[in-house]
Amino acid sequence: MADAGNKESAPIGGDEFTNTELENNKNNTMVEEGSTLLRRMEISVAEAEKRTGKNTVNMQEIFTVYLIETRPIDAITEGHNPAAPDSLWRRYSEFEILRNYLLVTYPFIVVPPLPEKRAEFVWHKLSADNMDPDFVERRRVGLENFLLRMASHSVLSNDKILYHFLTEEHRWKEVVYETGFQAKAESRIKALSATFRVKNPDKRFTEMKHYSDELQSLTSQLLRVRARVADRLYGVYKVHGNYGRVFSYAASVDDMLEEEEHYADQLKEYLFYAEALRAVCRKHELTQYELETASSDLISKKQQREELATGMVRTFSFKGMTNKLFGQETPEQREAKLSLLEEQIVQGEETVTEKTVECEEYVKGAWVDMQRFKEQKDRDLREALIGYAIMQISMCKKGIQVWTNAKECFHKM
């Protein structure tokens, strides 16, 4: 379902962003802005393989690794017999590290989700074992889709860490940890606190949160209904399979439902995309809260300066109470406090200006990427649901043909 580069996302990089986070990201970005990685490199996750090894606590474990193959587009277009692709193996956990890095580094982008680690919303006859060959194959497809999504994104595709992930097998982890992305990650408690304490939330982001909630709810309902229908269909076909060899088509129901599972995986991707949307909204709330806090602190400092300069102190303020208890301040003390307040006000004004610009640029960048995502979602889900309907029609036609053959058989008896 990933865009293979024929339709690029709306440009998000370049001169359009000037805030602090985006300036910092320039150090992580490859040259050739405006050109996606997918236009320069062919990327695939070619196969999966089970391996045995020792984990961090020195215990034996079985895990799956995935073979990533890359080849420069120039090598394909210029030569009739291109060289073999570069290849390396990655574990699922390494894909998780890459995505976590991108979430922290590009908080204004709806970062593509990974395929599920363990199967959910499956019909009961399908194995939920994450080592099951069919599940591993579907996850391989999902991981390839994840890489293609990022490689076709106008910002993510130009990140150096992504390039290292695709091309450097052994030193990649050192490179990503050197960025210090883990220390920059915002805690969920901090983000949740900001959600409840923001005084003037942006209506557009509030609506986008409702949009993500609705996307998650509707997709979950679709997946649950599909799992129930699959269970019912499985039961019907197995019962009919006992009627005789004329209904031998019933034996292929497992293959058909396995094919259906690929369409379910496409729906699951957007189920997980809902959380990626909410992450962008949470970061905006945190940025907005920091701006409001800085503004409130600046107003308080200016009020204190005014009170000191005029000598008019509110009776019920903290300052008014201390004056009553301990007497008035000397002119020297007042002058020293005024000087300190002036410095704090200058710093506060700089902070408010910086946070205002950061918030405005974040809104601009996030809104562009959210609109890009919505267009992508509409296109992908339309394609997936039409494909699912065509598959159902084809399956029904086969079923009708089976009953037609049975009817002719009965007439000949």
N, C-alpha and C positions, 0 to 999 in steps of 0.2 A: 504493500500500500504506500510505500515511501515514494516521494516524487523523485524520479530518476534524473532530474536535471532539466527536463523539457520545460517545466514551468517553475521558475525560481521564485523564492519568497521575495516580498517587498524589501528593498535594501534597508538595513538597520544600522550598518556601520558607517564609517566615513565622518563627514563634518556634521552629521545630524545630532551627534551626542558629544557633550563636552564636560559632563559631570565627573567627579573624582573617581568613581568606580570604573567608568568607561576609559578614563585616561590611564588608570592602572592596568586595565585589560590590554592596552596596546602592546605592552611588553610580552604578552602571551599570544599575540596574534601574528600569523604569518603575513608575508607581503602579498601583493596582488589582491587588494581589496575589491570587492564586488564580484569576484570570481569564486564560485564554490569549489570545494575539493572534488566533488563528484564530476566536475568538468575536466579535472586534471588527472583523476585516478579511478581505475576500476576496482571496486571493493566487493568482496563476497565472503561469507562464512561457509566454507566448502563442506566441512564434515565435522562430526563430533566423535569423541573417543573416550572410552572409560579408562581410567588409570588408578593405580594404587600408590599410596604414599603416606608420609607421616605428617600430621597436622602440627599446630603450634605447641601442643602439649605432648608431642612425641608419641601420639597414638596412631595406629594404622587406620587409614580411611580410604574409601572408594569415592572418586569424584570424576566429573566429566570435564573434558577440555574441548575447546572449539578452535578449528583451524581457520585463521583469517588469511585470505589471499588478496594481495594488492598488485596492480600493474599500472604503470603510467599510460595514460590515454595515447600519448605520442607513440609509444612502442606498438600499440595496436593499429593505429591509423597509418603509420609510415611503413611498417614492414608487413610482408605477406606471411612471414613465419615468426611472430613475436616470441621473445624469450619467455621462459617459464616465469610465472608470477612469484614475487617474494611472499613468503609465508611465515607465520608464527602461531603458537598456540596460546590461548587465553582461557582462564577459568571464569566462571560466572561472577565470582567475587571481584575480579579485576574490572569487569564491566561496571559493577556497582561503584567501585572507587572512582572510575572515570565519570560516571553520572553525578556522583556527589560533588566532585570537583567542579563540574560545569554548573551545578545548581548554585554553588557558593560564588563562583566567579561571574556568572551571568544571571543574577537574580531577576532581571527584567524580562527574561526569555522563558517561554513555556517549553522546558526541556523535555524531549521525548522520553516516555517511560520505557523501562525494560520489560521483557516478557515475564510472566509470573514464574516464581521459583518453584512453586508447587501448584499442581492443578486445582482450580476452583471452578464451581458451576459446571461440573461434569455430570453426564448421565451415569447411573450407578454401575453399569457394566463396564465402564471405561476405567482403566487403571489410573489412580491418582499418585502412583509411585514416581518420584522425580528421576528415577533411573530407568523407567520403562522406555523402551526404544522409540515407541510412537511419540511419547511426550518429549523425549530428548530431541527428536527430529523437528517437532513443532517449535520447540524452544530455539533450535538452531535457526529456523526461519525467522523467528521473532528477533533474535540477536542481529541477524543480517539486516532486517528491516530497521532496527534501532540505529545501526551504523549508517545506513543509507539516509535515514531521516537527518542525522547530524551532518553528514557529508553534503547534503543538498541545502542546508541552512546557510544563509548569507553571512552570519556571524560565527556560529559554532564551527562551521567547516574550516574556518581560518585559524583556529586555535592550535598553537604548537603542541600542546599536550595531547590533543586528539591525534595529531600527526605522529607523535612519538608512540602512542598506543598502537597505531597501525603498523609501524615500521621498526620499532626497537623492542626486541623480545626481553632482554635482560635488564636494561637500565631504566625502563619506563617508570617503575614504581619509585625509584630514587628521585627522578625528575618531578613527578607529581607531588611527592611529599615535600620537596624543597620549596614548593610554592606556599606552604603553610596554610593551605585551604582549610584544614581542619580547625585551626584556631580562629578562622574568620567566620565559621558557621554560627549562625544565630541560634540560640537555644529556643526550643518550642515554648518554654515558660515565658521568656522575654517577649516572644511574638504574640502569645496569647494575652499577656498583660496589656500590650499595646492595642490589641483589638478592642478591649473593653474600655480603654482610657482615652482613645482618640475622641476629641470633641467635635471636629468637623470632618467626618469621613467623606471621601470622594464618592459621589453617587454612582459614577461609572464603575468603580471597583466594587462597590456594594452590589450592583446589578450583575457584575461578572462572577461574584461569589455565588449568587443565586443561580446563575447560568451553570456554573460547575456542579452545584448541588443537584440541579435538575438533570444534567447530563449523567451524573453518577447514578441517580435514582432510576431513570428510564433505562439506562444500559443494564443495570442490575436486574430490573424486571424482565427485560428481553432475554437475558441469559438464563434466568430461572425458568421462564416459560419454555425456552428452547430445550432445556434439560428435561423438563417434564414431558414435552412432546416426544423427545428422543426415547425416553423410557417407555412411553406408551407404544410408540412405533416398533421398538425392539420386541415388546411383548406380542404385538399383533403378528409380526412377521414370523416369530418363532413358533407361534401356535399354527399358523398356516403352513409352516414348513413341515409339520407332522402329517399333513394330508396326503402326501405322496410326492413322487419325483416330479410331477407336473408343476409343483410349486417350488422347484429347486431354487428359484430366484431368491427365495427368502433367506437362503444361506449367505447371500452377499450383503445383508443388512448391516453387518459389522463394518464392512468397507465403506458403505454409504454414510454411516453415522460418523466414522472416523474422518471422512471428507468434510462433513458438516462441522466438525470440531475446528477446522481451519478457519471457517467463517466466524465461529465463536471467538477464536483468538483475535480476530480483527476487531470484534466488539469489545473484547477485554482490554485491548490497547487503549481504547477511548474511555473505558472505565477507569484506568489508571491515569489517563491524561487529566481527569477531573482534579486529582490531587496536585498535579503540576500547575494547573491554573490557580488553585487556592494558594499554593506556595508564592506565586507572583503577587497575589492580593495581600498576603500576610506581610511580605517584605515592604509593600507600599504603606501599609498601616504603621509599620515600625518606623519608616522614614518620616511619615506624617506626624507621628507621635513625638519623634525627636525634634522636629521643627516646632511643634506646639510647645514643647517643654522649654526649648531655647528662647522662644518668643515670650513666654510667660516669665521666665527668669529675667529677661532683659527689661520688661515692664516693671518688675519688682525693684530692680536695681535703680531705674530712673526715678521711681517714686521715693526711694530712700534718699537719693541725691537731692531731690526737690525739698524733702523734709529738712535735711541738714542745711541746705542753702538758705531756706526761708526761716528756719527755726520753728516752723509750725508742725508740731508732732500730734498725730491723732491720739486722743486720750486712751482709747481702748486698744491701741496697737501695742505690740511687744515693746517698742521703743518708748512709748508713752508710759508704760508701767515701770520700766527700769529707771526712767528719769524721776518718777515719783519716789521710788524706793532709794535710789542712790544719788540723786541730785543731777543737776545739769552738767554736761561735758564742758571742759575748758575749750577756748578757741583753738588751741594747738591740736587737741584731740579731734575736734570737729574738722579742722583743716586736713589732718592726716587721713581721716576717714573719707573725706570728700575726694582726696587725691586717689585713694585706693579704689573708690567707687568709679571714678572717671576711667581708670585703667580697665576695670571689670566691664564697664559699659562698652568701651571700644572693642574689647574681646567678644562681648556678647553680640554686638552688631555684626562683627565679622562672621561669627558662628551662625547667626540667623540668615545672613546673606548666603553663606555657603550651603546651609541646609535647604534654603528656598530654591537655589539653583539645582541642588541634588534632587529634590523632590520633583521639581518641574521636569527635569531631564528624564528622571525615572518614569514619570507618568507618560511622557512622550514616547520613550522607547518601549515600555510595556504595552501601551495601547496599540502601537503599530504591530507588535508581535502577536498580541491577542487577536487582532483582526485577521492577521495572516493565518493563525491557528484555526479560527472559525471557518474560514474559506476552505482550508485543508480538510477540516472535519466534515463539512458538508459534502465535499467532493468524494472523500474516502468512504463515508458511510453510505452514500448513495450507490457507489460502485459495489460495495460489499453486499448490500441488501438486494440489489438487482441480481448480482451473481448468485446469491442464496435462493432467490425466487426461481431463477432459471434452473438451478440444480434440482429444486423441488418439483418443478414442472417435468423435467426429464425423468425423475424417479417415478412420478405418477404415470407418465406414459409407459414406462417399462412395466409398472404394475398392471395397467390396463391391458397391455399386450399379453401378460401372463394369464389374466382372467379370460381374455379372448381365446387364447390357445386351449385353456381348460374347457371353455364352452364348446369349442369345436370337437374336442376329445369326447365330451359327454354325448354330443349329437351323433357321433359315429358308433357309440356303444349300442 
